Amino acid sequence: MGKDMLCYRAVSTPRFSLVCLPHAGGDAHAFRGWAAYLPGGVALYAVRYPGRLDRSHEPTARTIPQLAGPIARAAAALPAPLVLFGHSMGAVVAHDVTARLERAGCGPLALAVSGREAPHLASGVPSPTDDDSLLAMCRSLDGVPAGLLDDAEMRELVLAPLRADTRLLNTSLGRPVRPVAASIVAYLGVDDPGCTADQIDGWRVLTTGSFRRRLLAGDHFSVLAQPAELLSDLCAHV
């Protein structure tokens, strides 16, 4: 596991190990309360991206493969079987990690994605990385308390990883994406301003297994702040 993940619930012989990948600008702490919503016997791990918090001394990843490779190696060492969950940017990275695990012969039981269009549907126009545009995005998605954005020092702590992650996503535009064998469950808040039901349905062609879409109440970050329904549904699917 090492520096790439935090363990929020260890289980020696788990029913499955849930590995969660955060959104752009986010970190593993987005999932710190999730263990309370999981049934017994399910282990919980959250990915720690480089370039933030206690990994702030490390360079940020510049491409999806550069980010996904170490995560896949860390995930392969966890107690099997695995289930991956990725929110927003984490969904794109989780799909790449799933493909790497499958090539290594230890593919996950399922891949769950939320709040992000299928990568082949992403606009070919790079997202702006200037601070004004990123601040406007933060406010529209309501993912950061307004007080943090009004404080110059705290604002920089928010913007630095978000700049890096937005550039990383820009480098992935037009990159070939192949289907994985794992089943995909796609979640979307009905009031998410950044993704539509048609866009989330695009994940259907990125699996040769089963696909299911589930709409949830709330907006882009509600699935993280109120995970009870999502985790209940995901555990039933697995």
C-alpha positions in Angstrom: 0.0 0.0 0.0 2.8 2.4 1.0 2.3 6.1 0.3 -0.3 5.7 -2.4 -3.2 4.8 -0.2 -4.8 5.3 3.2 -6.6 2.4 4.9 -9.8 3.4 6.6 -10.9 -0.1 7.4 -8.6 -3.2 7.3 -10.1 -6.7 7.0 -7.7 -9.7 6.9 -10.0 -11.8 4.6 -12.5 -9.3 3.2 -15.6 -10.0 1.2 -14.0 -7.3 -1.1 -11.7 -4.3 -0.8 -13.2 -1.0 -1.9 -10.5 1.3 -3.4 -11.7 4.9 -3.8 -10.1 7.5 -6.1 -10.9 11.2 -5.4 -11.9 14.1 -7.7 -9.6 16.7 -9.3 -8.0 18.8 -6.5 -9.2 16.2 -4.0 -7.5 13.8 -1.6 -8.1 10.6 0.3 -9.8 12.4 3.1 -12.9 12.7 1.0 -13.7 9.1 1.9 -12.7 9.1 5.6 -16.3 8.7 6.8 -17.3 6.0 4.4 -16.5 3.0 6.6 -19.6 3.7 8.7 -21.8 3.0 5.6 -20.2 -0.3 4.6 -21.3 -3.7 5.8 -18.9 -5.8 7.9 -16.2 -7.6 6.0 -15.6 -4.9 3.5 -12.2 -3.2 3.6 -11.9 0.4 2.6 -8.9 2.1 1.0 -8.5 5.6 -0.4 -6.0 6.8 -2.9 -3.5 9.6 -2.0 -2.5 11.6 -5.1 1.0 13.1 -5.2 1.5 16.8 -4.9 -0.9 17.6 -2.0 -1.1 17.4 1.8 1.6 15.2 3.2 2.7 14.3 -0.3 3.0 18.0 -1.2 6.8 17.6 -1.6 6.3 15.2 -4.5 5.7 16.4 -8.1 2.2 16.0 -9.4 1.5 13.6 -12.1 1.4 15.0 -15.7 -0.6 12.2 -17.4 -3.2 9.6 -16.6 -0.8 6.7 -17.1 1.8 8.4 -14.8 -0.9 8.7 -12.1 -2.6 5.3 -12.7 0.6 3.1 -12.8 1.6 3.4 -9.1 -2.0 3.2 -8.0 -2.5 -0.1 -9.9 0.7 -1.5 -8.3 -0.5 -0.6 -4.8 -4.0 -1.9 -5.5 -2.6 -5.3 -6.7 -1.0 -5.8 -3.3 -4.3 -5.3 -1.4 -6.5 -8.2 -0.2 -8.6 -9.5 -3.1 -11.1 -9.3 -4.5 -11.2 -5.6 -5.4 -13.9 -3.1 -6.3 -12.8 0.4 -7.6 -14.8 3.6 -7.2 -13.8 6.9 -8.8 -15.5 10.2 -8.5 -15.2 12.8 -11.3 -11.5 12.8 -12.4 -11.1 9.7 -10.2 -13.5 7.9 -12.5 -11.1 8.4 -15.5 -8.1 7.3 -13.4 -10.0 4.3 -12.0 -10.8 3.0 -15.5 -7.2 3.1 -16.4 -6.2 1.4 -13.1 -8.9 -1.3 -13.8 -7.4 -2.0 -17.3 -3.9 -2.3 -15.8 -5.1 -4.7 -13.1 -6.8 -6.8 -15.7 -3.7 -7.0 -17.8 -1.8 -8.2 -14.6 -4.4 -10.9 -14.0 -6.0 -9.4 -10.9 -8.9 -7.4 -12.4 -11.5 -6.0 -10.0 -15.0 -7.4 -9.6 -16.5 -4.1 -10.6 -15.8 -0.5 -11.4 -18.0 2.3 -10.0 -17.8 5.8 -11.5 -19.7 9.0 -10.6 -20.1 12.5 -11.7 -18.0 12.3 -14.8 -18.7 11.8 -18.5 -17.2 8.8 -20.2 -13.6 9.9 -21.2 -14.2 9.4 -25.0 -17.1 11.9 -24.7 -15.0 14.6 -23.2 -14.8 17.8 -25.2 -11.6 18.1 -27.3 -11.3 21.7 -26.0 -8.8 21.9 -23.1 -10.3 23.2 -19.9 -8.9 26.6 -18.7 -6.4 26.4 -15.9 -6.2 30.1 -14.9 -7.2 30.8 -11.4 -10.4 32.8 -12.2 -11.8 30.0 -14.2 -10.9 27.4 -11.6 -12.4 29.5 -8.8 -15.6 29.9 -10.9 -15.7 26.1 -11.4 -15.3 25.5 -7.6 -18.2 27.8 -6.9 -20.5 26.4 -9.5 -19.9 22.8 -8.2 -20.1 24.0 -4.6 -17.3 21.7 -3.7 -15.2 24.1 -1.5 -16.5 26.2 1.4 -16.7 29.8 0.3 -14.7 31.0 3.3 -11.7 29.0 2.1 -11.8 30.6 -1.3 -11.9 34.1 0.3 -8.7 33.5 2.2 -5.6 33.9 0.0 -3.5 31.3 1.8 -6.2 28.7 1.9 -7.2 29.5 -1.7 -3.8 28.6 -2.9 -3.9 25.2 -1.1 -7.1 24.5 -3.0 -6.0 25.8 -6.4 -2.5 24.3 -6.6 -3.6 20.6 -6.9 -6.7 21.7 -9.0 -4.4 23.4 -11.5 -2.3 20.3 -11.8 -5.2 17.9 -12.1 -6.9 20.1 -14.8 -3.7 20.1 -16.8 -3.5 16.3 -16.4 -7.1 15.9 -17.7 -6.3 18.2 -20.6 -3.4 15.9 -21.7 -5.9 12.9 -21.8 -8.2 14.5 -24.4 -8.3 12.4 -27.5 -6.4 9.5 -25.8 -7.7 6.1 -27.0 -9.9 4.4 -24.3 -10.5 0.7 -24.5 -13.3 -1.3 -22.7 -12.5 -3.3 -19.6 -14.0 -6.6 -18.6 -15.2 -5.5 -15.2 -18.9 -4.5 -14.9 -19.4 -0.8 -14.6 -21.9 1.0 -12.3 -22.3 4.7 -13.1 -23.7 7.2 -10.5 -24.9 10.7 -11.1 -26.5 13.4 -8.9 -29.6 14.6 -10.7 -28.6 18.2 -10.1 -25.0 17.8 -11.1 -24.2 20.8 -13.3 -21.2 19.2 -14.9 -22.5 15.9 -16.3 -25.7 14.8 -18.0 -27.4 11.4 -17.9 -26.5 10.8 -21.6 -22.8 11.5 -20.8 -22.8 9.1 -17.8 -24.5 6.5 -20.0 -21.5 6.7 -22.3 -19.6 4.5 -19.9 -21.7 1.6 -21.2 -19.4 1.1 -24.2 -16.3 1.0 -22.0 -17.1 -2.4 -20.5 -17.5 -5.8 -22.1 -19.4 -6.8 -19.0 -22.6 -5.5 -17.6 -23.5 -1.8 -17.2 -26.0 0.0 -14.9 -26.7 3.6 -14.3 -28.2 4.9 -11.1 -29.4 8.5 -10.5 -29.1 9.9 -7.0 -30.5 12.9 -5.3 -28.2 15.9 -5.1 -25.5 17.6 -7.0 -21.9 16.9 -8.0 -20.5 16.3 -4.5 -23.6 14.9 -2.8 -22.4 11.4 -3.5 -19.3 12.0 -1.4 -21.0 13.8 1.5 -24.0 11.5 1.6 -22.8 8.1 0.5 -25.3 5.8 2.2 -27.5 5.2 -0.9 -24.5 4.8 -3.2 -22.7 2.4 -1.0 -25.8 0.3 -0.3 -26.4 0.0 -4.0 -22.8 -0.7 -4.9 -22.5 -3.5 -2.2 -25.8 -5.0 -3.5 -24.4 -5.0 -7.1 -21.1 -6.6 -6.0 
